[in-house]
Amino acid sequence: MRQLDRDDVTRRDVLKTTGAGGLVVLGSTAGCLESSDGSGDGGSDGGSGDGGSGDGGSETTDSSGDGGSMQDTYTIGMVNSLTGSLAPYGERNERGLQLALADINDVGIGSNGAEFAVVQEDSESVNQSGVNAARKLVTQDGVPLLIGAVGSGVSIAIYDSVVSGTDVVQISQNSTSPELTNKPGLMRMSPSGSAKGQALANLVGQDHDTVAVTWINNDYGTGLSDVFADSFEGDVAYNTPHDQDQSSYRGILSEMAATDATAWVMITYANEFTIMVNEAYDQGYHEQVEYYGAESTVADAITENTEPGSMESMTGITESAPVDQESYQNFASTFEDEFGSAPSVWSAYAYDAVTVAAIATEAADEFTGAALQEVVRDVTRPEGEAVYTFEDAKAILEDGGGPSDVNYEGVSGPVDLDENGDPPGFYQVYEVNDHTYEFGDFITG
């Protein structure tokens, strides 16, 4: 774990220092700066449950009930995909995390302006490593709130093995599987894939009567493919899973080609899709069918590692931010200034997950999982006054308002966590032209 010196750190310096697997503490002037059990104390109660009552490893100086206990630092955890199939999305997460912490620590938590910090651990994009990372954060670091994860299967495994039965709060930054809706204690910033699966089925059905589907064999793939198959009005001639992290998918592609499907839907991750595209291109399949996908087949790493023309006119549905919203435009401008590229909605989801955690910390009576559970949904609900920054939310709370007086409208759109922990969502149609992703119509789900 790594913690930097807190003196004389500029915002730009701060944004360059966030690393994997370390303690991230961000500030602008006075602060600093994309499977199952491993510890023997597991089971469904997640071990010791320290996250439910601990102080996140922070030094407590007073217990005044102002923004939680008066502490020098409030530390939460994040399980992110820093390596593995979802690493391209983990990198986007990390950038959103950095910007959120910079904005939060420009203001600080509580009347003493305490630091807000994140201990980040790598899921390696697989369930087992994700569970081990979460258990380390909860039982060793004692975090009361856990952001995680990117992959839906990883998020569900963390909830089932580490969080369920404890007071620890879990907010997934990126998971979209409809399966998460069945676990109300597992909240998320990205919307359920149910609306996306229906929209994808309608999109494919506009031009095709017969489709072949392959989906990655985990909770993400299962959930989205089930919705698609139930919603598609034509013939699903092939509907078969594929395993993650394989060196070749020629067998799957050959079976899809043997059908009379004129459209192929590939519900998978960036690494797997890259292999499929290259192997299909070698076999000339790209000239025989049209490709369709979802959000996990949108990544620069895909176009960088495939041949021009190999997925021309591919079409799909992806989550989107409300790009006309002022708060998103401000976020995008700052993102481009700091990182030299436009953000994706996945960076915005990570930003919002961290910001909601900070607002809940400000609003709670104390910095424990139980206290955070009481307020984390309330600070996102439409009954409160709409705010778009941590600073504005804090102003309401300092002026005597309670959690229900705050309605955080995220840079990714309205958060409004419902009884299942799901937010509403925005989706957008994309297409690949000249080996470049182009984005078109919006869909509200």
N, C-alpha and C positions, 0 to 999 in steps of 0.2 A: 504494500500500500504506500501511496505517495501523497504528501501534503506540502505545498509550496509555501515559501515565506510570504507573509501577509503585507509587507511594506512596499509601497510605491510601485504597484502593479497597474499598468494601463489596461484599458479594455481590450485593445488589440493583442497585447502580450498575453492577457488572460485567455483569450480565445485560442491561442496557439498551444496552450500547455495541457489541455485535457487529454488524458491517456487512458488506456484500457486497464482494467483491473486495479484501479487506484482510487484514492479518495480525491474527489473533485470538489474544491471549494472556490467559488468564483466571486469576484467583486470588481468594481471599476476603479476605485481610488483607495479606499481603506481595506478592501477585501483581498482575497487571494484566489488566487486561482491555483445493422441488419444483423428425456428419456430416462432411472428412478432412484432409488435412495442410496445414499452413500455413507451415512454417518451412524448407523446403529441406533440412533435415538429417534428414528423416523416414525413410520406409521402415519395415520391420517392426521394426527395432531401436530405433525411437523416438529417433533422434538420438544425442546424445552419451553417454546412459546415466549422466549425472552423479548421478541419483538412486540409483544402485547403490553409489556410493562416497562421496557427499558427506555433509556434516553438516547438511543442511537449512538452510543459511544461518545456523546458530547460531555463537556465539563459543565456541570450545573452550578450556577453561582447564586441562584435564588429561586424560590418557587412562589411567584406572585400571581400566577393565573393570567398574566398579560401576554396574549398570543401563545398560550401554553406556558410551561415553566420558563422562567427567565434563564436563558443559557447563552453561552458564547457562540455555540454552533448547534444547528439542528440538522441531523444527518439522516437521510433516507437511502434506500438502495435501488439499484437498477440492474436487471438482467438484460443484456443486449447481445445481439448477434455480431460479435466482432470478428469471428472467423466462421468458415463453413458456407453452406449454400445461401444463407441469407445475409452474408457480410455486406453486400452492396446496400441493403436496406439498413443494416446496423450503422453504417457510416453516416447515412442521412439522419438517423436517430441521434447520433452523437453530436452532430452540428446543431440540431434543434435543442438538445440538452444544454449545450454551451451558451446559446443565445438566451435561453430561459433563465439560467443561473445568473448570467450577467445582468439581466433586467431585474431579477428579484433582489440581487445583492447590491444593486444601486440604491435600493430602499432599505433592505434588511428586515428581519423578522422581529416583531415586538418593539417595545418602546426603546430598547437599547440597540436596535439595528443589528441584531445578531446575524451571523452568516447562515446561509442555507447551503448544504453540501450533499453530494451524492457519491456513494461508494458504488462503483460500476464493476460488474463481473460478466464474464463471457459465457454464453450458453453453448458456443460452438455450433449453434443452429440445430442441436439435437436435444431430445427430452432428458436423457440421463445427465448430461453436463449442465443443462438448465436447472434441474432439480438440485444438483450438488451446489451450484452457484447460489441459488436462492436459500438453501439451507445454511450455507456459510454466512450469508448476509443476515439472516434472521437469528441464528443461534450463536454465532461468534461476534458479529458486529452489532447485534441487538437492534436492528432497525425496526420501527413500528409500522413503516409503510414501504411497500415494495412496488416499483414500476417494472413490469415484465409480463410478457416478453414480446418478441417480434412474431415468431411462428405460433400459430394457434395451438398446435400440439404441445409445444413447450409451455405455453401459458397454462393450459389445462393440467399438464403434469405437475407444474409448480403448485397450482391451487390444490390439487388432490393430495399431493404428498407432503406439502410444507405449510400451506396457508389454512386450509380447511380445518375447523376446530380450534383455531386460535383467534386472537383479536387483530392480527396483522392485516392491514389494508393492502389489497393488490389491485393495481391498475395496469392493464395491458396497454402499451403504447400503440401497437400495430395489429393485433390479432383480429381477423375478420370472420372466422368460421361461425356459422349459425349455432354450433354446439355450445359456444360460450353463453348464449342466452339461457341455457338450462342450468347455469351456475350463477345465480343472482349475486353471490358474494364476490364474484370476479368481474370487476368493472373494466371498461375499456374506453379509449378515446376514438378509435376507428369504428365505423358502424358495422353492424352485422352484414354478412354477405348474402343474406336472403334476398334483399331487393336487387342486389347486383346479379345474382344468379338468375333471377326472373328476367331482368333487363337483357342479360346476355342471351338467354333462350329466345327472347323476342327478336333480338338483333340478328341472330343466326337464322331464325325462321323466316325473316323477310326475303331471303334469297335461296334457302336450301330446305329440302324436304327430308333429307337423310344426313345424319351426322355420326361421326366416330369421335368418341371422347376417351381421353386417358387422363388420369388424375393421380397426383402424388399421394402415396399411401399413408396418410396421416389425417388428423382431425380437420385440417384446413381443406385438403383435397376431398375428403369424404363429404363434409358438410356442403361445400359449394357444388360438387358434382351431383349430389342428391337433389338439391334445389333445381339445378339445371335440367336434369332428367325428368323431374316431375312437371316442369314448366314448359318444356319443348313440345310443340304440338305435332311435330313430324316423327320420323322413325329414328330412334337411337340404335344404330346398327352395331355399335361397338361401345362398350362402357367398362373399361378395365383399368385397374390401378397400376402404377409403376413405383418401384422403390427409389428412395433418395440416394444420392451419392454413388450412382452406378457409372461405370466408364463407358457404357454403350447402351443404347435403347433401340438397336436395329430390329430386335424381335418384335417389340411393340409396334414399331412403325410398319413393319412388314404385315402384321396382322391388320392394322388399320387400312393399309393399302389394298388388302384383299377384299374389303367390303366395297359396296357401291356408294359409299358416302362421298359427297362432294365438298363437305366441310369437315375439318378436323378441329376439335376443341382440345387445347392442351392446358390443363389446370395444374401448374407446376411452378417450380422456382427457377431463378435466373440460371444457375449452373446447369441444371437438368435441361432446361429449355434450349440453352446454347448448344448442348450436345445433340439434342433432337433436331434442331434446325440444320446443323452442319451435316448430320447423317442423312436427313431427308433431302438435302440439297445434292449430296453425292449420288443419291438414287433417283433424282429427278422428280421426286414427289411434289415439290413446290409448284411444278407446272401442271399438276393434275387436280389439285384441291386448293381450297382457300383455308388459311389458318385463322383461328380465333383464340383469344386468351383473356386473362383477367389482369389484375394489378401486378402480380408477381412475374409477369412476362414483359414488364416495362422496366428496363434498366440500361444505362449506358454500357455496362459490361457486356450485355448481349450484342448490341450493334458493333461494339469494338472487337468482338471475338467471333463474328460470323461474316460470311461473304456478302458483299453488296448484291442485292437481288434475291437473296436466299429466303426472305420472308416478306417480299413486296406485297403490299395491300393487305397485310395482316390487320385484323380489326379486333377490338375488344372493349371491355368496360373496366374502368379503374376508379377508385376513390378520387375525389377532387376536393380542393378547398374552394370556398366562395371567393373567386379571384377579384370580384368587384368590391369586396368588403374592405373598408379602409384599414382595419387592423391587419388583415392579411397583406395588403399592399405595403404597409409599414414594415411588417415582418420580412417580406420578400426583398424590400430595399436594403434593410440591414443585412440580411443573409448574403445578398450579392456583394455588398461592400466588404464583408468579412471574408467570404469564401470564393468570390469571383465567378459564381454560377448561380442560376436560379434555383430556388428550393423546390422540393416536391412536397406533396401533402403529408408524406411520412415524417419529414422533419417537423412539419407543423403539429402533427399528432404528438410527437415527443415533447415539443415545446409546451403544448397544452397539458400533457400529463404531469410535467414538472411544476407548471404554474398552479394547477389545481391542487397538487400536493402542498405547495407553499401557502396557498390561500387557506386550505384546511388547517394547516399548522398554525397560521395566524388566528384562525377562528376558534380553535379548540381550547378547552379549559386547561388541558395539559398535553404534553407531547407523548401520548401513549396510543397504542392501536385502538383501544376501546374508545378513547375520546375522539380520535380522528374518524372512526367509523360513524360517530354520531353526526358529523358535520359535512363529510366529504361530498355527499350527494346534494345537500342543501345549498351549497355555494355555487351550484351549477343550474339551479332550477329557475324557470321563467317567472316565478312569483317575485323574485328580488329585482333590484335595480340593475340594469344591464351595465356591465363593466367589461373592458377589453384588455386591462393590464392588471398585474399584481398590485401596482401602486394605487390604482383606483379602488380596488377591492379593500386594500388595507385602510384607505381613508374612511370608507363606510364603517368598517369595524372599529376603528379608533374613535369615530364620532358617536359611538354607542350602539351601532347597528349589530345585529346578530347574523349568524350564518344564512338564515332564510331571507335576509335583506340584500344578499349578494347574488347576482346572476352572472357568473363568468361566461361570456361569449368568446369562445376561443378563436385563435387565428385560423384554426381549421374549420370554423363554423360553430353553430350552437352546440354546446356540450350536452346540457339537459339530460343527465343520466337518469334513466327511468328505473322502475322497480327491478328490472333484470340487469341493471348496470350498463345498458346500451344507450348510446347517443343516436340522434337522427343522423342522416348522412347525405352527402352530395356525391354524385357519380358523373363521370364524363366518358364519352366515346372517344377512342383513339384509333389511329390507323398508321401503318408504316408506309411511307412514300420516300423514295430515294434513300432508303436505309436510315430514315429519320422518323422518330415518333412525332405525329401531328395530332393535336387535340381539338375536338369539335363540340358537339352538343352536350348540354348538361342534363342530368336526370336527378330528381330529388327522390330519396327513398326514406 
